[in-house]
Amino acid sequence: MPRFRNLPSLHRLPLSPLLRVQIQNSPASYHLRTLTTTPAPSNHAPPARVAIVTGAARGIGRAIALRLAQDGYSITASDLPALQPQLDSLVSEITSLHSASGVRALAHPADVTSPAQVSSLIDTSAAVLGPLNTMIANAGIAQVKPLLDLTPADFQRMFEVNVAGVHYCFQAAAKHMISTTTDGRSSPGDQKEKEAGSGKRKGEVRGKLIAAASIVAFKPFALLGHYSASKWAVRGLSQVYAMELARYGITANAYAPGIVDTDMWELIDEGLGKRAGRGKGEMIRKYSEELIALGRTSVPEDVAGLVSFLASKDADYVTGQTYIVDGGVIYT
């Protein structure tokens, strides 16, 4: 036990009845034996955390939604309207697994290339589940095609979904986060007060923006030129959001998956295989064996685990970063 030579002066301090200090007196010194505090009663529970996950109908997005629900987030799952049945199935699974712990789930289809639909997604989520804490801009597309064969439509579509889609999600989510206080109420005062971070204590994180990048944001793949360029753009966009929104207590980060066993990589495998004269599954197996240090193809849950960290309080001091989760393909 530590010794406190001048502890008798404590007897002259006005101690709160909530604090009980037991001191054992000895001729030479005083020993601090126990320190017990009773927390003040709270009149209300802290608001539940809410996350929106785009591209949530399948693959990585679905795994992220399930993991964040496990972490205690209420989830708004979004994807294209054509994938409504998959969204409904995801919501049913989250509800059956976690409703007893207070987790709720909502399916709301939206096209991330439409700012109006993204705004509607956030407004509906907030109205049903409460103020948004975390935006996971996961929706994305890929295409296997040589640069010399790309059409303007190919290039434009890739950047509309993978870059503009992230921007629209981040922008609308950030505006919503800035307009609400840390306890979920609408910020008082005029727009200038809201923009100055009303309701936020210094150093406090009030919101998180998290985007899907890729290992091709660090090292591009041939035949995936415009896809690679779009993911480099996501990495840079996330950094600028981190710079501009830090004053509001909002962090921005990205995750960079490698070769993941999803529908998207099946498409990439098929496209690369056709050009290399390989059968279905051969290219993803070749890349996994030759490139991945850990020797296995990634699964969506590998990525969801990283996103869980980025969405947690443990990552409150992390912003402007793109984390690679690839089993050892790219080293930084």
LUMKE-674188 format. One record per residue (C-alpha): residue in three letters; x, y negated, z negated. Coordinates in steps of 0.001 Angstrom, whole numbers. Example, Ala and Ser with C-alpha at 12.3 -4.5 7.8 and 13.67 -1.06 7.14 Angstrom:
// LUMKE-674188
ALA_12300_4500_-7800
SER_13670_1060_-7140
//
This chain:
// LUMKE-674188
MET_0_0_0
PRO_1267_-3553_713
ARG_2173_-5681_-2333
PHE_874_-9205_-2742
ARG_2915_-11183_-5335
ASN_630_-14196_-5459
LEU_-2711_-12420_-5376
PRO_-4021_-13888_-8700
SER_-4923_-17041_-6777
LEU_-7623_-14990_-5027
HIS_-9649_-15038_-8253
ARG_-10231_-18746_-7745
LEU_-11646_-18307_-4204
PRO_-15446_-18316_-3754
LEU_-15995_-14783_-2440
SER_-19124_-13941_-461
PRO_-21388_-11325_-2057
LEU_-20994_-9436_1216
LEU_-17294_-8974_498
ARG_-16128_-6709_-2333
VAL_-12428_-6577_-3138
GLN_-11215_-4166_-5750
ILE_-7823_-5055_-7165
GLN_-5727_-2877_-9419
ASN_-3644_-4990_-11808
SER_-162_-3935_-12866
PRO_2542_-5844_-14791
ALA_4632_-6391_-11694
SER_2144_-6812_-8863
TYR_-1363_-6460_-7482
HIS_-2444_-3821_-4990
LEU_-5237_-4309_-2446
ARG_-7236_-1104_-2813
THR_-10356_-1421_-666
LEU_-11989_-3993_1548
THR_-15656_-3476_2340
THR_-17844_-5695_4462
THR_-21539_-5532_5202
PRO_-22489_-6955_8602
ALA_-25142_-9612_8665
PRO_-28468_-8269_9904
SER_-29263_-8962_13552
ASN_-32676_-10159_14620
HIS_-32328_-8697_18092
ALA_-30347_-6002_19874
PRO_-27832_-7052_22529
PRO_-29275_-7030_26046
ALA_-28772_-3850_28056
ARG_-26128_-3911_30781
VAL_-27413_-3805_34346
ALA_-25506_-2837_37500
ILE_-26479_-2899_41162
VAL_-24826_-294_43389
THR_-25118_-687_47164
GLY_-24589_2267_49466
ALA_-25913_4376_46596
ALA_-27934_6980_48502
ARG_-25019_9394_48888
GLY_-21297_9965_48519
ILE_-19209_7593_46447
GLY_-22072_5177_45794
ARG_-24265_7904_44370
ALA_-21455_9151_42131
ILE_-20824_5599_40886
ALA_-24495_5077_40046
LEU_-24620_8340_38091
ARG_-21393_7557_36216
LEU_-22429_4029_35253
ALA_-25790_5358_34021
GLN_-23843_7823_31901
ASP_-21861_4835_30584
GLY_-25086_3153_29489
TYR_-25826_862_32418
SER_-29338_526_33781
ILE_-29010_954_37537
THR_-30530_-613_40622
ALA_-29656_1737_43471
SER_-29713_265_46957
ASP_-29110_1450_50490
LEU_-30725_1146_53907
PRO_-34526_1593_54055
ALA_-34128_4817_56046
LEU_-32453_6355_52986
GLN_-35303_5606_50572
PRO_-35924_9334_49809
GLN_-32302_9756_48683
LEU_-32571_6630_46531
ASP_-35759_7911_44931
SER_-34065_11235_44188
LEU_-31122_9430_42564
VAL_-33409_7309_40396
SER_-35324_10411_39294
GLU_-32078_12111_38309
ILE_-30842_9110_36319
THR_-34198_8800_34559
SER_-34361_12465_33636
LEU_-30789_12464_32319
HIS_-30600_9156_30479
SER_-34034_7632_29796
ALA_-33895_8829_26180
SER_-30877_6576_25608
GLY_-32641_3530_27032
VAL_-31150_3642_30527
ARG_-33545_2695_33300
ALA_-33226_2953_37069
LEU_-34738_1266_40095
ALA_-34556_2001_43832
HIS_-34583_-1045_46089
PRO_-33522_-711_49744
ALA_-31633_-3590_51349
ASP_-29383_-4292_54312
VAL_-26246_-5967_52957
THR_-25733_-7838_56237
SER_-28835_-9895_55420
PRO_-28303_-12610_52780
ALA_-32065_-12823_52271
GLN_-32352_-9101_51554
VAL_-29384_-9220_49172
SER_-30953_-12120_47269
SER_-34238_-10233_47070
LEU_-32374_-7184_45775
ILE_-30832_-9184_42925
ASP_-34070_-11015_42085
THR_-36047_-7763_41946
SER_-33399_-6035_39857
ALA_-33343_-8916_37359
ALA_-37142_-9038_37144
VAL_-37435_-5294_36434
LEU_-34258_-4385_34523
GLY_-32948_-7716_33241
PRO_-30051_-10035_34160
LEU_-27297_-8586_36306
ASN_-23939_-7860_34662
THR_-22078_-5906_37353
MET_-22321_-5842_41139
ILE_-20829_-2836_42929
ALA_-20546_-3757_46624
ASN_-19991_-207_47834
ALA_-21847_-131_51167
GLY_-19596_317_54192
ILE_-19176_1946_57582
ALA_-16314_3480_59594
GLN_-15649_4159_63263
VAL_-12873_6072_65028
LYS_-11861_4218_68190
PRO_-8630_2925_69761
LEU_-8196_-831_69584
LEU_-8028_-1102_73367
ASP_-11466_502_73648
LEU_-13220_-1639_71046
THR_-16126_-3751_72216
PRO_-17025_-7096_70655
ALA_-20077_-5376_69173
ASP_-17899_-2699_67548
PHE_-15696_-5305_65920
GLN_-18534_-7561_64851
ARG_-20578_-4749_63319
MET_-17612_-3484_61294
PHE_-16978_-6894_59778
GLU_-20672_-7658_59264
VAL_-21114_-4624_57015
ASN_-17714_-4191_55377
VAL_-16722_-7828_54846
ALA_-19761_-10094_55161
GLY_-21783_-7500_53220
VAL_-19339_-7696_50310
HIS_-19344_-11499_50487
TYR_-23143_-11732_50425
CYS_-23346_-9363_47467
PHE_-20592_-11141_45544
GLN_-21925_-14612_46318
ALA_-25531_-13930_45334
ALA_-24519_-11942_42255
ALA_-22133_-14658_41067
LYS_-24779_-17360_41450
HIS_-27188_-15253_39403
MET_-24568_-14629_36698
ILE_-23685_-18315_36478
SER_-27361_-19258_36174
THR_-27898_-17073_33101
THR_-26355_-17281_29649
THR_-24490_-14431_27998
ASP_-27646_-13346_26140
GLY_-29579_-13049_29393
ARG_-31590_-16273_29195
SER_-31725_-18864_31930
SER_-29018_-21465_31413
PRO_-30298_-24777_30062
GLY_-29508_-28076_31701
ASP_-28960_-29166_35259
GLN_-27065_-27473_38047
LYS_-23768_-29154_37130
GLU_-23963_-27688_33629
LYS_-24684_-24257_35055
GLU_-21742_-24530_37420
ALA_-19512_-25446_34493
GLY_-20274_-22124_32844
SER_-23053_-23039_30426
GLY_-23565_-20462_27687
LYS_-20071_-18947_28049
ARG_-17458_-18970_25314
LYS_-13847_-19448_26415
GLY_-12271_-16166_27493
GLU_-15583_-14313_27514
VAL_-16442_-12160_30541
ARG_-20046_-12609_31602
GLY_-20014_-10667_34864
LYS_-18073_-8286_37063
LEU_-17864_-8068_40851
ILE_-16422_-4813_42221
ALA_-15983_-3977_45913
ALA_-15108_-946_47995
ALA_-11764_-1293_49735
SER_-9680_1704_50914
ILE_-6124_2962_51117
VAL_-6141_1478_54633
ALA_-6183_-1912_52889
PHE_-2548_-1097_52058
LYS_-1499_1038_55022
PRO_-3722_1189_58117
PHE_-4502_4347_60065
ALA_-4224_4573_63851
LEU_-7630_4832_65573
LEU_-9156_3109_62532
GLY_-7870_-356_63396
HIS_-10968_-2482_62887
TYR_-11961_-431_59837
SER_-8477_-948_58383
ALA_-8626_-4681_59096
SER_-12013_-4965_57404
LYS_-10704_-3323_54239
TRP_-7658_-5590_54170
ALA_-10177_-8428_54297
VAL_-12106_-6987_51336
ARG_-8886_-6888_49332
GLY_-8148_-10533_50098
LEU_-11745_-11647_49588
SER_-11813_-10040_46143
GLN_-8652_-11900_45164
VAL_-10105_-15266_46153
TYR_-13338_-14544_44291
ALA_-11202_-13746_41239
MET_-9428_-17088_41569
GLU_-12558_-19161_42035
LEU_-14824_-17463_39484
ALA_-12452_-17000_36549
ARG_-13600_-20354_35136
TYR_-17110_-18921_34860
GLY_-15998_-15760_33090
ILE_-16572_-13560_36149
THR_-13973_-11019_37248
ALA_-13570_-9620_40760
ASN_-11762_-6410_41638
ALA_-11808_-3655_44249
TYR_-11222_94_44384
ALA_-9359_1816_47190
PRO_-10341_5462_47741
GLY_-8223_7790_49815
ILE_-9407_10894_51665
VAL_-12742_11704_50038
ASP_-15079_14572_50876
THR_-18052_12440_51974
ASP_-20211_11924_55045
MET_-17975_9025_56081
TRP_-14854_11193_56083
GLU_-16719_13899_57983
LEU_-17324_11282_60681
ILE_-13644_10262_60616
ASP_-12562_13916_60686
GLU_-14775_14592_63710
GLY_-13522_11529_65602
LEU_-9858_12203_64920
GLY_-10324_15915_65622
LYS_-11789_15294_69072
ARG_-8813_13197_70081
ALA_-6323_15695_68658
GLY_-8088_18771_70014
ARG_-8861_20035_66506
GLY_-11965_21689_65119
LYS_-14312_20375_62457
GLY_-12626_20017_59094
GLU_-9121_20524_60414
MET_-8004_16889_60292
ILE_-9190_16250_56753
ARG_-7486_19488_55686
LYS_-4281_18498_57502
TYR_-4208_15042_55907
SER_-4995_16442_52470
GLU_-2199_19008_52662
GLU_412_16705_54205
LEU_-357_13346_52592
ILE_-1923_13879_49160
ALA_648_14537_46445
LEU_-1866_16273_44180
GLY_-2737_18639_47021
ARG_-6512_18411_47129
THR_-9132_16317_48878
SER_-10722_13734_46623
VAL_-14337_14015_45489
PRO_-16668_11038_44825
GLU_-16410_11533_41061
ASP_-12691_10695_41239
VAL_-13603_7239_42507
ALA_-16536_6845_40120
GLY_-14183_7329_37175
LEU_-12062_4371_38269
VAL_-15118_2193_38859
SER_-16342_3149_35385
PHE_-13159_1622_33970
LEU_-13442_-1545_36070
ALA_-17062_-1966_34939
SER_-16192_-1449_31273
LYS_-15112_-3860_28560
ASP_-11667_-2237_28714
ALA_-11151_-4016_32065
ASP_-12259_-7472_30887
TYR_-8691_-8777_31300
VAL_-8318_-7325_34802
THR_-9188_-9485_37799
GLY_-8040_-9946_41389
GLN_-6748_-6376_41646
THR_-7339_-3535_44102
TYR_-6814_-172_42443
ILE_-5859_2840_44551
VAL_-7429_6206_43728
ASP_-6053_8648_46320
GLY_-4220_11468_44532
GLY_-846_10115_45630
VAL_-921_8906_49238
ILE_-44_5237_48818
TYR_2406_4111_46130
THR_2471_552_44793
//
